[in-house]
Amino acid sequence: MGTFTNSVTEQTIQLRDHHIIGRHPETAHTLIRETAVSRSHCLIEWQQGNWFLQDISANGTYINGKRVAKNIKHDLKINDVVQFGDSESVKWQVSSLEQPCPFLKSTNESVSDFALNHHVNMLNCDDQEQMISQTLSGQWLLEQEGNVKAIHNGDLVRYQGNQYILIAPSDIDATQECEQTAEHTVDVNFTVSQNEEHVGVLVNIDGQSIDLEDRTHHYLVLLLARKYVEDKQNNVPDSEAGWLDKSLLMRQTRMEETHINTQFYRFRKQLHTAAKKLHLDVDIIARRRGEIRLQCNTINIAQSKVA
């Protein structure tokens, strides 16, 4: 995600897709308690793949020592030094220009924020384990002590005695590829019974095998695998191979969208839990608007001897 870092205090600002910096607690996402800083000092936004800064203050905003024009969007660049007002103590360096990502915003200024990915996040507490994940339709879920509930942008989440606010980018339409998976060689092997009621999955990650055995929710993953194999046989480019429209999947399986989301949620949780024992963090279900696919290096589908 986009970040600003204070070179003196080393404090880091993690940027929302629409982020206001200022002195007023009711309007600013990041509070800077300096008299040189206006109540709402500047607006930083993610638009069309870039970060832009817009000065909306009375005291001015400076980029690399030059005061920028007010109410005009300025394209930010890595290592730019941004100063709010004329105070030397409120200089910040642009330390990252990555696209916005979800995170847990601490309500305590002395506690760091907690970045989230778009698949499965395990929050290990002293007495229990919590998990935050996102369904293929974009719904965030919090699982705690076996109970699963939907959470939304702005909801409070307790973790290790602290309170956090879920911050989820609202206007990002980028493909959610599996970055952790891209760092590994992942091979997926399916064993399917003749009536297709039994689907076993064996995942090999960098030569380490994870036997996910036979589960009901593996059937939907099998359909994604078949789509990928079919596309590769038809010479579809790698970037487009395997993408399956969710509405088509609903018609094909006669399942409601909520049921499909639940099935993939269970698979992702099962894989994440098993991979964690090998100190790996992988997710092989990628998504983009209205479509999903199985993301791996090779797929093998074999028929089992079970009827």
C-alpha positions in Angstrom: 0.0 0.0 0.0 1.0 3.6 -0.3 3.0 4.8 2.7 4.5 8.0 4.1 7.4 7.8 6.6 8.5 10.5 9.0 12.4 10.5 8.8 12.6 11.9 12.4 10.1 9.8 14.3 10.0 6.9 11.8 6.2 7.0 12.2 4.5 5.5 9.1 1.2 6.6 7.5 -0.6 3.8 5.6 -2.8 5.4 3.0 -6.4 4.7 2.3 -7.6 5.1 -1.2 -9.1 8.4 -0.2 -7.0 9.8 2.6 -7.2 13.2 4.4 -4.3 14.5 6.5 -5.0 17.3 8.9 -5.4 18.5 12.5 -9.1 17.9 13.0 -10.0 14.5 14.5 -13.4 14.4 12.9 -12.3 14.9 9.3 -8.7 13.7 9.2 -7.7 10.0 8.7 -4.2 10.9 9.9 -3.9 13.5 12.7 -0.9 15.7 12.8 -1.1 17.9 15.9 0.9 20.9 14.7 -0.2 24.5 14.5 1.2 24.7 10.9 -1.2 22.0 9.8 -4.7 23.0 8.8 -7.8 21.2 10.1 -8.1 19.4 6.7 -4.7 20.0 5.1 -4.4 17.8 2.1 -6.1 15.0 0.2 -4.3 12.0 -1.1 -6.1 9.7 -3.5 -5.5 6.5 -5.6 -6.7 7.0 -9.1 -6.0 5.1 -12.3 -3.0 3.3 -10.9 -1.3 6.3 -9.3 -1.3 8.3 -6.1 -2.1 12.0 -6.3 -1.8 14.7 -3.6 -4.1 17.8 -3.5 -3.5 20.7 -1.2 -6.7 22.0 0.5 -5.0 23.9 3.3 -4.5 27.6 4.3 -0.9 27.1 5.1 0.3 25.3 2.0 1.8 21.9 1.1 5.3 21.4 -0.2 6.8 18.6 -2.4 10.6 18.5 -2.4 10.7 22.1 -1.0 8.4 23.6 -3.6 4.9 24.8 -2.6 2.3 23.2 -4.8 -0.7 24.9 -6.3 -3.8 24.6 -4.2 -6.7 22.4 -5.3 -4.6 20.8 -8.1 -3.8 17.1 -8.1 -0.1 16.4 -8.1 1.4 13.0 -9.1 3.5 11.6 -6.3 6.8 9.8 -6.9 8.8 7.5 -4.7 11.1 9.3 -2.2 9.3 12.6 -2.6 9.5 14.7 0.5 6.1 16.1 1.5 5.9 19.0 4.0 2.6 20.1 5.6 2.8 23.9 6.3 6.0 25.7 7.0 7.1 23.5 10.0 10.2 21.5 9.5 8.9 18.9 11.9 6.1 17.8 9.6 8.2 16.4 6.7 7.3 13.0 5.3 8.9 10.9 2.7 6.9 8.8 0.2 8.2 5.4 1.0 5.8 3.2 -1.0 3.5 3.8 -4.0 1.9 0.4 -4.0 -1.9 0.3 -4.6 -4.2 0.4 -1.6 -4.7 -2.8 0.3 -6.9 -3.7 3.2 -5.6 -3.2 6.7 -6.6 -3.0 10.4 -6.2 0.6 11.6 -5.3 0.8 15.3 -7.4 3.1 17.4 -4.3 3.6 19.6 -1.8 5.9 17.9 1.1 4.1 19.7 0.1 0.7 18.2 1.0 -0.1 14.6 -1.5 -0.9 12.0 -1.9 -4.5 10.7 -1.8 -5.1 6.9 -4.2 -7.7 5.4 -4.1 -9.7 2.2 -7.1 -10.5 0.1 -7.4 -14.2 1.0 -6.7 -15.6 4.5 -5.2 -13.8 7.5 -4.5 -15.6 10.8 -4.5 -13.4 13.9 -2.8 -15.4 16.6 -3.9 -14.3 20.1 -2.7 -15.6 23.5 -5.9 -17.6 24.2 -7.5 -18.1 20.8 -7.0 -17.9 17.0 -8.9 -15.5 14.8 -9.1 -15.5 11.0 -10.1 -12.7 8.7 -10.7 -13.6 5.0 -12.5 -12.2 2.0 -15.0 -14.1 -0.1 -14.9 -14.2 -3.9 -17.7 -11.6 -3.9 -15.7 -9.2 -1.7 -17.4 -9.8 1.6 -15.0 -9.8 4.6 -15.5 -12.6 7.3 -14.2 -12.8 10.8 -14.0 -16.3 12.3 -13.5 -16.5 16.1 -14.0 -19.6 18.3 -15.7 -21.4 15.5 -18.2 -18.6 14.8 -18.1 -16.8 11.5 -19.6 -13.3 11.0 -19.6 -10.8 8.2 -17.6 -7.6 8.9 -17.6 -4.4 6.9 -15.4 -1.4 6.1 -15.2 0.6 9.4 -16.1 -2.2 11.7 -14.2 -2.7 14.9 -12.0 -5.8 15.4 -10.3 -6.8 18.7 -6.8 -8.3 18.5 -4.3 -8.9 21.3 -6.1 -6.5 23.6 -6.2 -3.7 21.1 -9.0 -2.3 18.9 -8.7 -1.9 15.2 -10.9 -0.6 12.4 -11.2 -2.6 9.2 -10.1 -0.4 6.3 -11.0 -1.9 2.9 -10.3 -0.1 -0.3 -13.6 0.6 -2.0 -12.8 1.6 -5.6 -10.1 -0.9 -6.6 -11.0 -3.0 -9.6 -7.6 -4.7 -10.0 -7.2 -8.5 -10.4 -6.5 -10.1 -7.0 -3.8 -12.4 -8.0 -2.1 -14.6 -5.4 1.2 -12.9 -4.7 2.4 -15.5 -2.2 1.7 -18.3 -4.7 3.7 -16.5 -7.4 6.8 -16.9 -5.3 6.4 -20.7 -5.2 6.1 -23.6 -7.6 2.6 -25.1 -7.0 1.3 -28.3 -8.6 -2.2 -29.5 -7.9 -3.3 -33.1 -8.4 -6.9 -34.2 -8.3 -8.2 -37.8 -7.8 -11.8 -38.0 -8.9 -14.3 -40.9 -8.5 -16.4 -42.0 -11.5 -19.5 -40.4 -10.2 -17.5 -37.3 -9.1 -18.9 -37.4 -5.6 -15.4 -37.9 -4.2 -12.6 -35.4 -5.1 -9.2 -35.7 -3.5 -6.6 -32.9 -3.8 -2.9 -33.2 -3.3 -1.0 -29.9 -3.5 2.8 -29.8 -4.0 4.5 -26.6 -3.0 8.2 -26.4 -3.8 8.4 -30.1 -3.6 6.5 -30.4 -0.3 3.3 -32.3 -0.4 0.0 -31.3 1.3 -2.7 -34.0 1.2 -6.1 -32.2 1.5 -7.8 -35.6 1.1 -11.4 -35.9 0.0 -13.8 -33.0 0.8 -17.1 -31.9 -0.6 -15.9 -28.4 -1.3 -13.1 -29.8 -3.6 -15.7 -30.2 -6.4 -15.8 -26.5 -7.2 -12.0 -26.4 -7.3 -12.1 -29.3 -9.8 -14.3 -27.3 -12.1 -11.8 -24.4 -12.0 -9.0 -26.9 -12.8 -10.9 -28.3 -15.8 -11.5 -24.8 -17.1 -7.8 -24.1 -16.9 -6.8 -27.4 -18.7 -9.4 -26.7 -21.4 -8.1 -23.2 -22.0 -4.5 -24.3 -22.2 -5.5 -27.0 -24.8 -7.1 -24.2 -26.8 -3.9 -22.1 -26.6 -5.5 -19.4 -24.5 -2.7 -17.1 -23.1 -1.5 -17.7 -19.5 -2.9 -14.3 -18.4 -6.5 -15.4 -19.5 -6.4 -19.2 -19.1 -8.7 -20.6 -16.4 -10.9 -17.6 -15.7 -14.5 -18.8 -15.0 -17.4 -16.4 -14.9 -19.2 -16.8 -11.5 -22.7 -16.5 -13.0 -21.7 -19.4 -15.3 -20.5 -21.4 -12.4 -23.8 -20.8 -10.6 -25.8 -22.0 -13.5 -23.4 -25.0 -14.0 -23.7 -26.1 -10.4 -27.2 -24.8 -9.6 -25.7 -23.3 -6.4 -26.5 -19.9 -4.9 -23.7 -17.4 -4.8 -23.5 -17.6 -1.0 -23.1 -21.4 -1.1 -20.3 -21.1 -3.7 -18.5 -18.5 -1.6 -18.8 -20.8 1.5 -17.3 -23.7 -0.5 -14.3 -21.7 -1.7 -13.9 -20.2 1.8 -13.6 -23.7 3.3 -11.1 -24.7 0.7 -8.9 -21.7 1.2 -9.0 -22.1 5.0 -8.2 -25.8 4.7 -5.2 -25.1 2.4 -4.0 -22.1 4.5 -4.1 -24.2 7.7 -2.2 -27.1 6.2 0.4 -24.9 4.5 1.0 -23.0 7.7 2.4 -26.2 9.3 5.1 -26.1 6.6 5.7 -22.3 7.3 4.1 -21.4 3.9 1.5 -18.8 3.0 -0.3 -19.7 -0.2 -3.6 -19.2 -1.8 -4.4 -20.7 -5.2 -7.8 -19.1 -5.8 -7.4 -15.8 -7.8 -10.3 -13.4 -8.6 -11.2 -10.4 -10.6 -14.5 -8.7 -11.1 -17.1 -11.4 -11.7 -14.5 -14.2 -12.4 -12.3 -16.7 -10.5 -9.6 -19.1 -11.4 -7.2 -21.7 -10.0 -3.7 -20.3 -10.0 -0.8 -22.8 -10.0 1.9 -24.1 -12.3 0.6 -27.5 -13.3 -2.7 -29.4 -12.9 -3.2 -33.2 -13.1 -6.6 -34.8 -13.0 -6.8 -38.6 -12.6 -9.7 -41.0 -12.0 -9.7 -43.0 -8.9 -10.9 -46.6 -8.4 -13.7 -45.5 -6.1 -17.1 -45.6 -7.8 
